[in-house]
């Protein structure tokens, strides 16, 4: 007998399931002599594996954590130069410990109880308040997938807002050359089926007329430059269009907000 057997923490020991007597009673009720007979009569031979799975014996939680740490120790850390909107950040330990790693943030209720929404609503309210403050805009949604999909959603929203009929009079959307390429890829995918014409160029020299319903600019842009877009935004507004500004939240702790610059929509990866 293993004196430490009661301390093992395999997954199956944490759940109450049928014991051997319960299993046998259920099998007899449906006229089966064993689990193997039940499986053979319910699972077609064409999809059954003919040989046993190569599954090692179960580990306890402590053993498995040691196993994972051993694998993780083989990782090598290198400098990340990907850029293009993917920047490393520093998360203060007090925020990491008290917010991201604190299950109490979502309240003490289990997921199937409606009360868990209280914690989620609180976290979303704090998130939206922070986004509105950093962007200088009056309201914020509860987030989308990433910057690229948010850009596509903003473009589609403005297109339908400006063009109320099936024959749009303002089908063009200007995209500055310094917008991240992954965002442009998603814009092109979204624009084609709904009839949006994407026009690329340099915002500083672009000609915007009343066939444009909006524009997308990057702040800071893909070259690392911080541009003053006030004049361009006024130009777009002058023809009845709207401006989407893709930005970086940490940069906005220092830069003039999109709202102050005159942007109508601000997006980014949070």
URPE-V851156 format. One record per helix or strand of 2 or more residues. SS is the DSSP state (H for helix, E for strand). FROM is the first residue (numbers start at 1). TO is the last residue. If there is no record, write none. Layout:
<<SS/FROM/TO> <SS/FROM/TO>>
This chain:
<<H/5/7> <H/11/14> <H/20/29> <H/35/42> <H/45/47> <H/61/72> <H/93/100> <H/103/106> <H/116/135> <H/147/162> <E/172/176> <H/181/194> <E/197/201> <E/212/219> <H/230/238> <E/242/247> <H/251/253> <H/258/261> <E/265/267>>
